[in-house]
Amino acid sequence: MGSSRVVLVTGASSGIGRAVCLAYAKRGAAVVAMARTEGKLVALAREIESSGGRASISVGDVGRKEDVRAAVAVANKNFGGLDTAIANAGFGIYADVERITEEDFDAIVRTNIKGVLWTLQESLPHLRAARGRFAIVSSILGRASVPYSALYCMTKHALTALADSARLELAKDGISVTVVGPALTATDFQINAPSRMGGVPSPANTTGWSPEKVAGKLVAAVERRRREAYLTFSGRALIWMRNHFPGIADWGVRQWMKGHEKRRGK
Ligand SMILES: NC(=O)c1ccc[n+]([C@@H]2O[C@H](COP(=O)([O-])OP(=O)(O)OC[C@H]3O[C@@H](n4cnc5c(N)ncnc54)[C@H](OP(=O)(O)O)[C@@H]3O)[C@@H](O)[C@H]2O)c1
């Protein structure tokens, strides 16, 4: 098939997901935007439609399989199916390993892992029919872990495994599976990430790439059916160092984290 025509994006109400919706709409694709915050989805759909694009919204939680099924049904009803699904919804939790609770573990697994799996499973009949594309928004931290984010790193590493298995299984159906691993991106991610470490709350993240730049790289990788796109030179360098010189990579990360530890009185 050619380029994507109907795209489901989860976590579409802000940040990277929102920018991905706008980027696909600009390319002429119809977009189904899913997240839990209705007002933000309505505003996004209006913005797309006012520029001549096509968008539908589906309010729901990716941790609930029936909500993801409903989003796919919206794509089917309004646009006659679905050929691309972008599993982007996710969040972080800051906690030392000794302070990880079962509640936090279950909550992050529910959204970051189950949510991606449900998005794949519910989209699959349509992706099969279209020989379509599936993409997962992971992270550089899906390949190289950092301190105080073990829960988040575990979920993103799990997505690498899910993507590799799915890619091997679905190749026979002509479905591509792309992992996109952003580095630090200027979104509400840090504000939305609860901290169990005391100290100063995480500030809004204004550094790193813009969500629009990440979205541009994502769309390019997905449309070319690339297996993965880990973003920023320093992000790729960290993964490379982690694989080839883990001791030096650990030292570098420790230096980088020192300011963070100071803020939290470690
Ligand atoms: N920002 C970064 O530095 C960075 C770096 C690497 C990877 N990432 C990854 O990029 C993805 C997007 O994050 P972002 O940076 O754009 O952060 P964000 O601005 O906080 O956006 C997260 C999105 O996910 C949605 N979401 C969260 N839980 C959900 C659930 N259970 N069901 C449905 N939607 C849910 C949120 O909307 P609602 O609250 O309305 O549901 C929101 O639209 C995440 O997977 C994140 O891990 C981010």
The ligand as an SDF file (V2000), in Angstrom:
LIG
                    3D

 48 52  0  0  0  0  0  0  0  0999 V2000
    8.5290   14.0580   26.7210 N   0  0  0  0  0  0  0  0  0  0  0  0
    9.6060   13.3040   26.7480 C   0  0  0  0  0  0  0  0  0  0  0  0
   10.6960   13.7480   27.1510 O   0  0  0  0  0  0  0  0  0  0  0  0
    9.5340   11.8870   26.2250 C   0  0  0  0  0  0  0  0  0  0  0  0
   10.7370   11.2310   25.9420 C   0  0  0  0  0  0  0  0  0  0  0  0
   10.6990    9.9190   25.4850 C   0  0  0  0  0  0  0  0  0  0  0  0
    9.4830    9.2820   25.3040 C   0  0  0  0  0  0  0  0  0  0  0  0
    8.3150    9.9410   25.5800 N   0  0  0  0  0  0  0  0  0  0  0  0
    7.0610    9.2030   25.3850 C   0  0  0  0  0  0  0  0  0  0  0  0
    6.2180    9.9380   24.5300 O   0  0  0  0  0  0  0  0  0  0  0  0
    4.8500    9.5600   24.7690 C   0  0  0  0  0  0  0  0  0  0  0  0
    4.0080   10.8140   24.8430 C   0  0  0  0  0  0  0  0  0  0  0  0
    4.4270   11.5830   25.9580 O   0  0  0  0  0  0  0  0  0  0  0  0
    4.5010   13.1800   25.9430 P   0  0  0  0  0  0  0  0  0  0  0  0
    5.9040   13.5650   26.1620 O   0  0  0  0  0  0  0  0  0  0  0  0
    3.7710   13.7110   24.7780 O   0  0  0  0  0  0  0  0  0  0  0  0
    3.7460   13.4950   27.3220 O   0  0  0  0  0  0  0  0  0  0  0  0
    2.3280   14.1770   27.6420 P   0  0  0  0  0  0  0  0  0  0  0  0
    2.3000   15.5510   27.0780 O   0  0  0  0  0  0  0  0  0  0  0  0
    2.1440   13.9890   29.1160 O   0  0  0  0  0  0  0  0  0  0  0  0
    1.2810   13.3000   26.8200 O   0  0  0  0  0  0  0  0  0  0  0  0
    0.8410   12.0430   27.2370 C   0  0  0  0  0  0  0  0  0  0  0  0
   -0.4390   11.7150   26.5120 C   0  0  0  0  0  0  0  0  0  0  0  0
   -0.8660   10.4030   26.8730 O   0  0  0  0  0  0  0  0  0  0  0  0
   -2.2270   10.4850   27.2810 C   0  0  0  0  0  0  0  0  0  0  0  0
   -2.4770    9.4060   28.2240 N   0  0  0  0  0  0  0  0  0  0  0  0
   -1.8480    9.1570   29.3960 C   0  0  0  0  0  0  0  0  0  0  0  0
   -2.3700    8.0860   29.9890 N   0  0  0  0  0  0  0  0  0  0  0  0
   -3.3690    7.6500   29.1750 C   0  0  0  0  0  0  0  0  0  0  0  0
   -4.2930    6.5810   29.2550 C   0  0  0  0  0  0  0  0  0  0  0  0
   -4.3130    5.7280   30.2830 N   0  0  0  0  0  0  0  0  0  0  0  0
   -5.1780    6.4150   28.2320 N   0  0  0  0  0  0  0  0  0  0  0  0
   -5.1710    7.2730   27.1800 C   0  0  0  0  0  0  0  0  0  0  0  0
   -4.3290    8.2920   27.0580 N   0  0  0  0  0  0  0  0  0  0  0  0
   -3.4410    8.4800   28.0560 C   0  0  0  0  0  0  0  0  0  0  0  0
   -2.4100   11.8810   27.8370 C   0  0  0  0  0  0  0  0  0  0  0  0
   -3.7290   12.3690   27.7070 O   0  0  0  0  0  0  0  0  0  0  0  0
   -4.9070   12.2760   28.7890 P   0  0  0  0  0  0  0  0  0  0  0  0
   -4.3170   12.6540   30.1160 O   0  0  0  0  0  0  0  0  0  0  0  0
   -5.8870   13.2690   28.2390 O   0  0  0  0  0  0  0  0  0  0  0  0
   -5.4140   10.8880   28.7200 O   0  0  0  0  0  0  0  0  0  0  0  0
   -1.5640   12.6760   26.8580 C   0  0  0  0  0  0  0  0  0  0  0  0
   -2.2930   12.9600   25.6890 O   0  0  0  0  0  0  0  0  0  0  0  0
    4.8630    8.7310   26.0430 C   0  0  0  0  0  0  0  0  0  0  0  0
    4.7460    7.3570   25.7310 O   0  0  0  0  0  0  0  0  0  0  0  0
    6.2320    9.0110   26.6480 C   0  0  0  0  0  0  0  0  0  0  0  0
    6.6970    7.9320   27.4170 O   0  0  0  0  0  0  0  0  0  0  0  0
    8.3140   11.2270   26.0420 C   0  0  0  0  0  0  0  0  0  0  0  0
  1  2  1  0
  2  3  2  0
  2  4  1  0
  4  5  1  0
  4 48  2  0
  5  6  2  0
  6  7  1  0
  7  8  2  0
  8  9  1  0
  8 48  1  0
  9 10  1  0
  9 46  1  0
 10 11  1  0
 11 12  1  0
 11 44  1  0
 12 13  1  0
 13 14  1  0
 14 15  2  0
 14 16  1  0
 14 17  1  0
 17 18  1  0
 18 19  2  0
 18 20  1  0
 18 21  1  0
 21 22  1  0
 22 23  1  0
 23 24  1  0
 23 42  1  0
 24 25  1  0
 25 26  1  0
 25 36  1  0
 26 27  1  0
 26 35  1  0
 27 28  2  0
 28 29  1  0
 29 30  1  0
 29 35  2  0
 30 31  1  0
 30 32  2  0
 32 33  1  0
 33 34  2  0
 34 35  1  0
 36 37  1  0
 36 42  1  0
 37 38  1  0
 38 39  2  0
 38 40  1  0
 38 41  1  0
 42 43  1  0
 44 45  1  0
 44 46  1  0
 46 47  1  0
M  CHG  2   8   1  16  -1
M  END
$$$$
